[in-house]
Amino acid sequence: MRRRPLVLLALRLVPRFWRDTVASDLDIEARALGRGSLWIAWHTLLVAARLRSTTLGDLMWTDLRYGVRSLLKSPGFTAAAILTLTLGIGANLVVFSVVDRVLFRPLPFADVDRLVFVSPFDPESGNRYYRLAKPLFVEGRRLPGIEDMASVALGSGFRAATEPATAPTLTLTDVTYNLLDVLGVWPVLGRGFSRADAEGRRAVAMLSHEVWVARFNADPDVIGLMLTNARARREVIGVLPPDFVVPAMNWSVERHGLSLNPDLMTTATPRDGTAPGVARLLPGVSLREAQAQFDALSVRLDPDLRQPGQDRGPRVLLQPVRHGMFWLAIDYMWLVSAAAAMVGLLGCVNLSSLLLARGRSRAQQVALRASLGATRARLMATEFLQVLSVSVVAAACSLVLIVWLSASVTTLVPEIYRSLVIDGLDGRLLGAAAIAALISSAIAGLMPAWTATRVSLIQVMQQGAPGAARASRGRSRGVILGVEAAIGLVLVAGAAFATRSFIGLVATDVGFNPAGLQILRIEPGGVPRGGDNAAELAYFRRVIENLRRQPGIERAAGIDVMPSSGMVPMTGAEWNGRARSGIWQITEDLVPTIEASVVAGRDISRADVDEERPVALVSRTIARQLWPDVSDQDVVGQVLSAPGEPQRHVIGIINDIRNAPHEPGQPMVLIPASSQRDIWFLELAVRTRGGRALDVEDLQRDLAGLGVTSVTSRAAGGRIRSALEQPRAQAIIFGSFGALGLLLAAFGLFAVASFDVALRRYEMGVRVALGASARQIRGLVVRDAVRPVVVGSAAGLLIAWWAGGFMQSLIHEVDARDPWTLALVILTLVATAVVAAWLPAGRAARTDPAVVLRQS
């Protein structure tokens, strides 16, 4: 029967064995039903699809079982392969559990692509700031491309009125009434802020869903709960939705809810400031268009906003809300992700080299299958399914390890990132594991599968074992070992630079001794703040005298704000028209209490405070700025003058005090606390004996007689420890990646060299029979193994040099392209390669030619 071209085309999709049967059956059915060729072609396609899927499934299941049996017959190889991929996949899953919320997970806001972060910006330095000129904010809300804009400020600590004074504080972030509207978010309980709340200046707040559940047991009666601190009260009116993220620049601060800032943001004077904001663009307005509108606004307001002595007024930077929130973390997260990806790639390349070496020993088996009718696609599928089996098991092992070691892994994450870590297994982590298994299978299995199927039974049988070994020594092995070396060098170099940077930061002198130093804040119940300065100062001095008599306290002194806290005093001045600094008010005995050092002159004494003498203690930084050509001893006695300030004589110089080890010393002017000045934030520095912790409750009871209603304490070195957390984590993470890279590269080289020696036993036997010494045989094996490592190290050096530009922003006072460090890394890698190849080389050197030739 003559068939139409469309039917013939459809029949070509039917497996050859079934074509005649299918064509005959469909012809009979078509005649019985009175159907034409179009019906036959359609049903031929349906039959072909069913047959193909059934046949393909059967073949895959058969190949999978064959592959698994093959792996089980080689338990050593299988264990090594699973371990290699587990390390690579596990490293990537651990990193994914940390970076997912920053880089990939959708933010819980409506139409997030229309949200932009609005922050003050200096185009010359590239720095962003936390204070935005308020006129830019007010006028920015009226720009044609902006739907609305909300402000997100700092937070304050509160406690529930029903909780004891020792309960942990809840940090509420001050926001304008329209924040939830801008974000497109609605509370799950109660209501959100309204314009009427702001107009009525109502003291209201909202709790995060996590705090509501964990601390208040999801009690719906939390609505109406009063939150208090020493200065304010807030009524809870709503609960935020789960996983809500406060879109703030300092996102790393733990936040437990929102507090209403009653400012309507409709008017402003040129000197007013506000916190950065989040804006929602109108539909169809691009980020570039909105930035151009803000740039034009900045230029228009420039004459009013420009500070004296400035060439230009403030500018505004618009960024997608994710980049605006995580601007300090995104580069770091991407770099860690890249390092983890390199570890995973190294594991895949390592497995690929093992598969290549194993494939050489299975050449006859594969060639025999090909001669029996197995197509090349079928052979490649079999090889690939073996790798996929290994990858799936490795991914499962990685997930088990993550669950088992989750607590330990979390401690390695810097504290500011811990709230972002995925807690346990979730769908996204399982999906990442599945994707990692597939990608690993493709990378590790493609080249070995392709190489293993390029065999001929006739060629293998003609050449025999020596020829087969000789033919298998191609470029693939050298390329893979070179790639392993290149990746290993980059990882080890990153570990070296991160470790050097961390050690340097730990060794940096911060200008005082934080060990055993506590900073106290008290709430004086009977003394009104901001009233009689003399009464306030006298009160705080009585408290300090009481503290000095407390058992366990060695020294105590007062300062308006601790220099290392990251905060600055409320007042500052431009001294002698050349240098600007904050003005710290201190009591006597502060310098020995914090164990700073006076490098010239003397400290502020009790008489200086009692008599309110016009003297000052300056830091070395500002002394160098004001008198660059004068010695430290000659600076003592110099005069400081500034508008609105009395002239002060310098009585001493102290070493610079740093906020953090990676920050420069602060320009500081310390003066005796005076009743002529406001006492804004007097903090109490307390040095304990033996570094013992203070019992805050006992202190509060002892100070109750002085009217103290609340005492809070923090470690003076808390900011320094926080500043060291990320460098410490970097050193641990990159150090771990470097160690893994070195281990995987050494293991891969050892395995490949071992396989190579086993397959070249005949060649080694011939060489020994012809007079080659054990030293020559050992040198031959080591040279063959190390040569691609040297070439790969050269390529890795170029990559490390290029990547140094990205690494530089994360390390402190270390050149990420330091040639001596890179040279040491290369030597370490080559030495590791020599050691890894030495044992197989020794085995080759002990070859008995008589035994080998007799077995061939």
DACORZI-V185437 format. One record per backbone hydrogen bond with DSSP energy under -1.0 kcal/mol. NH is the residue of the N-H (numbers start at 1). CO is the residue of the C=O. Records with the same first field share a line. If there is no record, write none. Layout:
BEGIN
NH->CO  CO
END
This chain:
BEGIN
8->4
9->5
10->6
11->7
12->8
13->10
14->11
18->15
22->18
23->19
24->20
25->21
26->22
27->23
28->24
29->25
30->26
31->27
32->28
33->29
34->30
35->30
40->36
41->37
42->38
43->39
44->40
45->41
46->42
47->43
48->44
49->45
50->46
51->47
52->48
53->49
54->50
55->51
56->52
57->53
58->54
59->55
60->56
61->57
62->58
63->59
64->60
65->61
66->62
67->63
68->64
69->65
70->66
71->67
72->68
73->69
74->71
78->74
79->75
80->76
81->77
82->78
83->79
84->80
85->81
86->82
87->83
88->84
89->85
90->86
91->87
92->88
93->89
94->90
95->91
96->92
97->93
99->95
100->96
103->99
104->100
105->100
109->107
110->183
114->111
115->112
116->279
117->319
118->277
119->317
121->315
122->127
126->122
129->120
132->274
134->272
137->133
138->134
139->135
140->136
141->137
142->139
143->140
146->143
147->280
148->280
150->278
152->276
153->174
156->172
158->170
159->228
161->226
163->160
167->164
170->158
172->156
173->257
174->154
175->259
176->151
179->176
182->178
183->179
184->180
185->180
188->239
189->239
191->237
198->194
199->195
200->196
201->198
202->197
204->202
205->235
206->258
207->238
208->256
212->208
213->209
214->210
215->211
216->211
218->212
219->216
222->219
223->220
224->236
225->222
227->234
228->159
229->232
234->227
235->203
236->225
237->205
239->189
240->207
244->241
248->246
251->249
253->250
256->171
258->206
259->173
260->204
261->175
272->269
274->132
277->118
278->150
279->116
280->148
281->114
282->145
285->282
290->286
291->287
292->288
293->289
294->290
295->291
296->292
297->293
298->294
299->295
300->296
301->297
305->301
306->302
310->307
317->119
319->117
321->115
324->320
325->321
326->322
329->326
330->326
333->329
334->330
335->331
336->332
337->333
338->334
339->335
340->336
341->337
342->338
343->339
344->340
345->341
346->342
347->343
348->344
349->345
350->346
351->347
352->348
353->349
354->350
355->351
356->352
357->353
358->354
359->355
360->356
366->362
367->363
368->364
369->365
370->366
371->367
372->368
373->370
374->369
379->375
380->376
381->377
382->378
383->379
384->380
385->381
386->382
387->383
388->384
389->385
390->386
391->387
392->388
393->389
394->390
395->391
396->392
397->393
398->394
399->395
400->396
401->397
402->398
403->399
404->400
405->401
409->405
410->406
411->407
412->409
413->410
417->414
420->417
421->418
422->97
430->426
431->427
432->428
433->429
434->430
435->431
436->432
437->433
438->434
439->435
440->436
441->437
442->438
443->439
444->440
445->441
446->442
449->445
450->446
451->447
452->448
453->449
454->451
455->453
460->456
461->457
462->458
463->459
464->460
467->463
468->464
469->465
470->466
471->467
472->468
474->472
479->475
480->476
481->477
482->478
483->479
484->480
485->481
486->482
487->483
488->484
489->485
490->486
491->487
492->488
493->489
494->490
495->491
496->492
497->493
498->494
499->495
500->496
501->497
502->498
503->499
504->500
505->501
506->502
507->503
508->505
513->594
517->514
518->686
519->714
520->684
521->712
523->710
525->707
536->532
537->533
538->534
539->535
540->536
541->537
542->538
543->539
544->540
545->541
546->542
547->543
548->544
550->547
553->550
554->687
555->687
557->685
559->683
560->585
565->562
573->581
575->579
576->641
578->575
579->575
581->573
583->571
584->669
586->671
587->558
593->589
594->590
596->591
599->653
600->653
602->651
609->605
610->606
611->607
613->608
615->613
616->649
617->670
618->652
619->668
620->654
623->619
624->620
625->621
626->622
627->623
630->627
635->631
636->632
637->650
638->635
640->648
645->642
648->640
649->614
650->638
651->616
653->600
654->618
655->597
658->510
663->660
666->657
669->582
670->617
671->584
673->586
677->674
683->559
684->520
685->557
686->518
687->555
688->516
689->552
691->688
692->689
696->694
699->695
700->696
701->697
702->698
703->699
706->703
707->704
708->703
709->523
712->521
714->519
716->517
718->715
721->717
722->718
723->719
724->720
728->724
729->725
730->726
731->727
732->728
733->729
734->730
735->731
736->732
737->733
738->734
739->735
740->736
741->737
742->738
743->739
744->740
745->741
746->742
747->743
748->744
749->745
750->746
751->747
752->748
753->749
754->750
755->751
756->752
757->753
758->754
759->755
760->756
764->760
765->761
766->762
767->763
768->764
769->765
770->766
771->768
772->767
777->773
778->774
779->775
780->776
781->777
782->778
783->779
784->780
785->781
786->782
787->783
790->786
791->787
792->788
793->789
794->790
795->791
796->792
797->793
798->794
799->795
800->796
801->797
802->798
803->799
804->800
805->802
807->803
808->804
810->807
818->815
822->818
823->819
824->820
825->821
826->822
827->823
828->824
829->825
830->826
831->827
832->828
833->829
834->830
835->831
836->832
837->833
838->834
841->837
842->838
843->839
844->840
845->841
847->844
852->848
853->849
854->850
855->851
856->852
END
